Each structure stands twice: as C-alpha cells, then as structure tokens.
Amino acid sequence: MEGTPLVRICLAVGTILLFIGTCVVPVLAQTTGKTLPTSRETWLYVGGGGPGNYTTIQVAVEAATDGDTVFVYDDSSPYHEQVVINHSINLLGEQRQTTVLNATTGYPGPYSPLIRIQVDNVTISGFTLLPISNGFGIEIYTNNNHITDLSFERSGYGIFIASGNINVPLLKGNTIDHSYFMDNECGIRSIGVRRTTIAHNNFQANNRGLVLDHAFESNVSSNFFTDAVTCILDDWGYHNTFQRNTMNHSELGIGLTMCKDLVTENNFVDAGAGALFVNAPVIETLYKIQGIVNQSWAQYYNDYRVIEASHWRHNYWGKSSLFPHPIFGYTMLFVFLFVIHEGGLPNRVAFDWRPALTPFQPY
C-alpha cells in the first residue's frame, strides 16, 4: 500500500472528529444426526437433524431463557435471517468457517445488524457474519458480553458497540477476542465504553480497523492489523492501554485525538506515518465543563484531565534504534481549524524515549 504524506493522514484523522457523537413462522422438527454433551442449563438446537430441533435461529433464541445455550449446526448454513437477543444466553455456531449467518432479502436497511444484543451477559461464538453492504455484523448496547471466534466480512461495521447517548452510563465489561475482521469499512466501532477488552483479533484489508470514541480504561492488546488505511483511531480516549499490537503495511498505525492513553510495546512495521496525536485544550476544557454540568457520561468527564498527555513507551518502530523516536502531533485552539488546515506542519512532538530494538510477540 502506498504511504501518504503526514498532512493527508492528519486530515483524515481530523475528519473523523466531525462525526463524534453520531451513531447510533412456525418451525418444524427434524431428525437428528449429531449429538452434543449435555449440561445443567437447557440446550436448544438449530439445524442438524434431531426431533425438536429448530429451523431458525431467532425462534430458538426467543424460546431460550437466561443461562440457556442455543447451538447452531452448520448443516443448514447459510442462515438467512436477523437475530435479536433479549435473554442472557450463549449463542454458539458449530464451526466458525462453516456456520454462516447471511443477510436476507427482507433486510431492513444498509445500517441494520445481523445480530442485535439488547441484554447483558451474552456470549456469541462460532459464526461467519456476512451482512449486506454497509450493514453491521453485531450491534451491542449492553454490558458484560463476550464476542469470540467470529468472522466479519464485507460489512460497514463488523461490530458496533455504543451506549446510545451521552445521558446514559458508559457501557462496561464487554470483551471481543480471537475474531477475524476482513474487508470491512470498519472492523470495530465503539462509542462511550469503559473497561472494554479487545484482544487477539486479526484485522485484514479494512479501511479502518478499530475506531474508539470516548473510551475509558479499556485495553486493546495483541491484535494484528494489516493492509489498512488506518489501523487504530482513538478519539477522546482516557486511560486506555494499547499494548502488543502489530500494525503492518498500512498508512497510519495509531492516531490519538484528545487522548490521555498509554501506547506501549506495539510493533509499527511499514505503518506509514506510524503514529500521530492531536490536542485542542480549549475545546477539551469546554467539553469537560459541559459534561460535568449536564452530567453526561459524568464519570468520564469528572476524571478527564485536560493537561495530561498520552505516553509512548518501548514500542518497536520498524527498525532497531538506540535513539528516542519522535511522534509528531498538533495542538490547536479548535479541532475544526485542523480539518481545514491543509499543508500545515506539526507543531508538537512527543517521544518514545526507549524504543524496542526487536519486535514484540503477542501475549
């Protein structure tokens, strides 16, 4: 992928800021051919061939109660339906590569999800999700969910996770791990989250791999990004940790705007500009005051410190070096000036004082 000048990359990061705050039949039984171990909770089966098995995922999900498991066989794959989850269940596909959930002809619209989670404590694994163009794979508005061993391909957002609006608490405790994001406009997009874990995922050929907005005390670690325009963007991040990620063959590794994060032990390999940051103390102060007064995402804005800066520690910058590595950035009065400021040179610099001499391995 051809690298682009730093100014063009900066302009792309600034443009993202303009969008801060925006998004947001009876079944028949069959004969059985496969069996699974039993457990104390109720297991409901979709596909396969057993008496009482469901033919659609949604009907099985509606029949489940909290703590149940819905197991989906790959015999009847692909499943052409949308699934809305209103119980704290486990939704398990037989095998990720062969259990496919695909968009249906009745798909409501380009920004609709294949799976919507509307309760806390849901686990989903073992599927490939193929929404229509600009559709979402999974949409989450709840807490303490576990998304693992999934594939998201050719979607608008693979996963969209948001607290809904600034007047409700930050979402917390969600985990996304060991999943694959390929050829999406954006792999994961989150707004208003706390203590979210995104780890051991593989992002390939996405326009943007991961975009965070108002993330607080979250952990992004041991992910692999390649062939992206931008691997990671964090807007208004506070005390997030980015560790042991690899950014490869992309135009920008990490972009931080109005963030106070820790970036440590990452690998920037052929990652164009590598990293950049943007701060705007005036607008940060105004947003903090407004957030405290209106009690919108109160805990986030109460803790947010305008005078703090992000820290860059012991990253590998594509080659061995005994000298500090500079990370260039911008400080300005208002973010919007940055968007129209073409051709401007960085006016701030931070340093990774002790860069790593060799690449890191994931945990």
C-alpha positions in Angstrom: 0.0 0.0 0.0 1.4 3.4 -1.0 2.2 5.7 2.0 0.7 9.1 2.0 2.1 12.4 3.3 1.6 13.1 7.0 -0.6 16.0 6.3 -3.1 13.9 4.4 -3.2 11.4 7.1 -3.7 14.1 9.7 -6.6 15.5 7.6 -8.2 12.0 7.6 -8.0 11.8 11.4 -9.4 15.3 11.8 -12.3 14.5 9.6 -13.3 11.6 11.9 -13.8 14.1 14.6 -16.7 15.7 12.8 -18.6 12.5 13.3 -18.1 12.3 17.1 -21.4 11.5 18.8 -23.1 10.1 15.7 -24.0 6.8 15.8 -26.2 5.1 16.6 -43.5 -18.7 11.1 -43.7 -21.7 13.0 -40.7 -24.1 12.9 -40.7 -27.8 12.1 -38.8 -30.5 13.9 -36.3 -32.6 12.1 -34.4 -35.9 12.6 -31.1 -36.0 14.4 -27.6 -36.8 13.1 -25.3 -35.1 15.6 -25.2 -35.1 19.4 -23.5 -32.8 22.0 -22.7 -33.3 25.6 -25.4 -32.3 28.0 -25.1 -29.6 30.7 -27.1 -28.3 33.6 -28.6 -25.4 31.5 -31.1 -26.1 28.7 -29.6 -26.5 25.2 -31.7 -25.7 22.2 -30.6 -26.8 18.8 -30.9 -25.2 15.4 -30.4 -27.3 12.2 -28.9 -30.7 12.5 -31.4 -33.5 12.3 -33.0 -34.2 15.7 -36.6 -34.3 16.8 -37.4 -30.9 18.3 -34.6 -29.0 16.6 -35.5 -25.6 15.4 -35.1 -24.4 11.8 -34.4 -20.8 12.5 -32.0 -19.2 15.0 -34.4 -16.4 16.0 -37.2 -18.8 17.1 -34.7 -20.8 19.2 -33.4 -17.6 20.8 -36.9 -16.5 21.6 -37.6 -19.9 23.2 -34.5 -19.7 25.4 -34.3 -18.2 28.9 -31.4 -16.7 30.8 -28.5 -19.1 31.1 -29.5 -21.3 28.2 -27.4 -22.2 25.2 -28.6 -22.1 21.6 -26.4 -24.3 19.4 -26.5 -23.9 15.7 -25.4 -26.7 13.4 -23.7 -25.9 10.1 -25.9 -28.4 8.1 -28.4 -25.8 7.2 -25.9 -23.0 6.7 -26.1 -20.3 5.5 -28.9 -19.0 7.7 -30.7 -16.0 6.0 -32.1 -14.1 9.0 -31.6 -11.4 11.5 -31.3 -12.3 15.2 -32.4 -10.1 18.2 -31.2 -11.4 21.6 -33.3 -10.5 24.6 -32.1 -13.1 27.0 -28.7 -13.6 28.6 -27.8 -16.7 26.6 -24.9 -18.4 24.8 -25.3 -18.5 21.0 -22.8 -21.0 19.6 -22.2 -21.9 16.0 -20.8 -25.4 15.2 -17.8 -24.0 13.4 -16.8 -20.5 12.5 -15.8 -21.2 8.9 -18.9 -23.2 8.1 -21.7 -21.7 10.2 -22.7 -18.6 8.2 -25.3 -16.0 9.0 -26.1 -14.0 5.9 -28.3 -11.0 5.1 -31.8 -11.8 4.0 -33.8 -10.2 1.2 -36.0 -8.6 3.8 -33.0 -6.8 5.4 -34.4 -3.5 6.8 -31.6 -1.2 5.6 -28.0 -0.6 5.0 -27.1 0.2 8.6 -29.0 -2.7 10.2 -27.2 -5.5 12.1 -27.4 -9.2 11.6 -27.3 -9.7 15.3 -28.5 -7.1 17.9 -27.7 -7.7 21.6 -30.3 -6.0 23.9 -29.4 -7.6 27.3 -26.3 -8.0 29.4 -24.2 -11.2 29.7 -24.5 -12.7 26.2 -21.8 -14.9 24.6 -21.6 -15.4 20.8 -19.0 -17.6 19.1 -18.5 -19.8 16.1 -20.1 -17.9 13.2 -19.2 -16.1 10.0 -21.3 -12.9 9.5 -22.0 -11.6 6.1 -24.2 -8.5 6.2 -25.2 -6.5 3.1 -23.0 -3.6 2.0 -22.8 -1.0 4.9 -24.7 -3.3 7.2 -23.4 -4.3 10.7 -22.4 -7.7 11.8 -23.2 -7.3 15.6 -24.8 -4.3 17.3 -24.3 -4.0 21.1 -26.0 -1.6 23.6 -25.4 -3.6 26.8 -22.7 -4.7 29.2 -20.5 -7.8 30.0 -20.9 -9.5 26.7 -18.3 -11.9 25.2 -17.8 -11.9 21.4 -15.3 -14.6 20.4 -14.2 -16.8 17.5 -16.2 -15.0 14.8 -15.5 -13.8 11.3 -16.8 -10.5 9.9 -16.6 -9.9 6.2 -17.6 -7.1 3.8 -19.6 -5.1 6.3 -20.0 -1.4 7.1 -19.1 -2.1 10.8 -18.1 -5.6 11.8 -19.1 -4.7 15.4 -20.8 -1.5 16.5 -20.9 -1.0 20.3 -22.4 2.2 21.8 -24.0 3.4 25.0 -26.8 5.0 23.0 -26.4 8.7 24.0 -24.4 10.8 26.5 -27.1 10.7 29.1 -26.8 7.0 29.8 -23.9 5.3 31.6 -20.8 4.2 29.7 -21.0 0.5 28.6 -18.6 -1.7 30.5 -17.1 -5.1 30.6 -17.5 -6.2 27.0 -14.8 -8.5 25.5 -14.1 -9.0 21.8 -11.4 -11.6 21.2 -10.0 -14.2 18.8 -12.0 -13.0 15.9 -11.4 -12.0 12.3 -12.3 -8.8 10.5 -11.8 -8.8 6.7 -12.6 -6.2 4.0 -14.9 -4.1 6.2 -15.3 -0.4 6.1 -14.5 -0.5 9.8 -13.8 -3.6 11.9 -14.9 -2.4 15.3 -16.6 1.0 16.1 -17.3 1.9 19.7 -18.8 5.0 21.4 -19.0 5.5 25.2 -17.4 2.4 26.6 -15.5 1.6 29.8 -13.2 -1.4 30.7 -13.7 -3.0 27.3 -11.2 -5.6 26.2 -10.3 -6.1 22.5 -7.6 -8.7 22.2 -6.1 -11.4 19.9 -8.1 -10.3 16.9 -6.9 -10.3 13.2 -7.8 -7.2 11.1 -7.1 -7.6 7.4 -7.8 -5.2 4.5 -10.2 -3.0 6.4 -10.4 0.7 5.6 -10.3 1.4 9.4 -9.5 -1.4 11.8 -10.6 -0.1 15.2 -12.3 3.3 16.0 -12.9 4.2 19.6 -14.8 7.3 20.7 -15.0 8.2 24.4 -13.4 5.0 25.6 -12.3 4.9 29.2 -9.9 2.4 31.0 -10.1 0.0 28.1 -7.5 -2.5 26.9 -6.5 -3.1 23.3 -3.8 -5.8 23.1 -2.2 -8.5 20.9 -4.2 -7.6 17.8 -2.8 -7.8 14.3 -3.6 -5.2 11.7 -2.6 -5.3 8.0 -3.4 -3.5 4.8 -5.5 -0.8 6.4 -5.7 2.9 5.7 -5.8 3.4 9.5 -5.3 0.6 12.0 -6.4 2.3 15.2 -8.1 5.7 15.9 -9.0 6.8 19.4 -11.0 10.0 19.9 -11.4 11.4 23.4 -9.7 8.3 24.9 -8.9 8.4 28.6 -6.5 5.9 30.4 -6.8 3.3 27.6 -3.9 0.9 27.1 -2.7 -0.2 23.6 -0.2 -3.0 24.1 1.5 -5.7 21.9 -0.5 -4.8 18.8 1.1 -5.1 15.3 0.4 -2.5 12.6 1.7 -3.7 9.3 1.6 -2.4 5.7 -0.8 0.5 6.5 -0.9 4.2 6.0 -1.3 5.0 9.7 -0.7 2.8 12.8 -2.3 4.7 15.6 -4.0 8.2 15.7 -4.9 9.7 19.0 -7.1 12.8 19.2 -7.8 14.5 22.6 -6.5 11.3 24.3 -4.6 10.5 27.5 -3.6 6.9 26.7 -0.7 4.6 27.1 0.8 3.2 23.9 3.4 0.5 24.8 5.2 -2.5 23.3 3.5 -2.2 19.9 5.0 -3.1 16.6 4.9 -0.4 13.8 6.0 -2.3 10.7 5.7 -0.5 7.4 2.9 1.6 9.0 3.3 4.8 7.0 3.4 7.7 9.5 3.4 5.2 12.4 1.5 7.4 14.9 0.3 10.9 15.4 -1.7 12.8 18.0 -3.9 15.9 18.2 -4.8 18.0 21.2 -7.1 21.1 21.4 -7.0 22.3 25.1 -9.7 24.9 24.6 -12.3 22.6 23.2 -11.3 19.9 25.6 -11.9 22.2 28.5 -15.3 23.3 27.1 -16.4 19.7 26.6 -15.3 18.8 30.2 -17.3 21.7 31.7 -20.3 20.8 29.6 -20.1 17.2 30.6 -19.8 17.9 34.3 -22.7 20.4 34.3 -25.0 18.2 32.3 -23.8 15.0 34.0 -23.4 13.4 30.6 -21.0 10.5 30.8 -20.3 12.1 34.2 -17.6 9.7 35.4 -15.7 10.1 32.2 -15.6 13.9 32.3 -15.1 14.1 36.0 -11.9 12.1 35.7 -10.7 13.6 32.3 -7.7 15.8 32.8 -7.1 18.3 30.0 -3.4 18.9 31.0 -2.5 15.2 30.7 -0.8 13.7 27.7 -0.6 10.3 26.1 2.5 8.2 26.9 4.6 6.3 24.3 6.8 3.6 25.8 9.1 1.0 24.4 7.4 0.5 21.0 9.1 -1.1 18.0 9.2 1.4 15.2 10.2 -0.8 12.2 13.9 -0.9 12.9 16.4 -1.1 15.7 17.4 2.3 17.1 19.2 3.4 20.3 17.8 6.9 19.9 14.4 8.3 21.1 11.7 8.0 18.5 9.7 11.2 17.7 5.9 11.1 17.4 4.6 14.2 15.7 1.4 15.9 16.6 -0.8 19.1 16.6 -2.0 21.4 19.3 -4.6 23.9 18.2 -7.4 26.1 19.6 -10.2 24.3 17.9 -10.4 21.0 16.2 -12.2 22.4 13.2 -9.3 24.5 12.3 -7.3 21.3 12.0 -9.7 19.9 9.4 -9.2 22.8 7.0 -5.6 23.4 7.8 -4.0 21.8 4.7 -0.3 21.9 4.3 0.4 22.8 8.0 3.4 21.3 9.7 3.1 19.5 13.1 3.7 21.9 16.0 4.2 19.4 18.8 6.4 16.4 19.3 6.3 13.6 21.9 9.0 10.9 22.3 9.3 7.2 22.8 12.4 7.6 24.9 13.4 3.9 24.9 12.1 2.3 21.7 12.4 -1.5 21.4 15.2 -3.0 19.4 13.2 -6.0 18.2 9.5 -6.7 17.5 7.3 -8.0 20.3 5.3 -11.2 20.3 1.6 -11.2 21.4 0.9 -12.3 24.9 
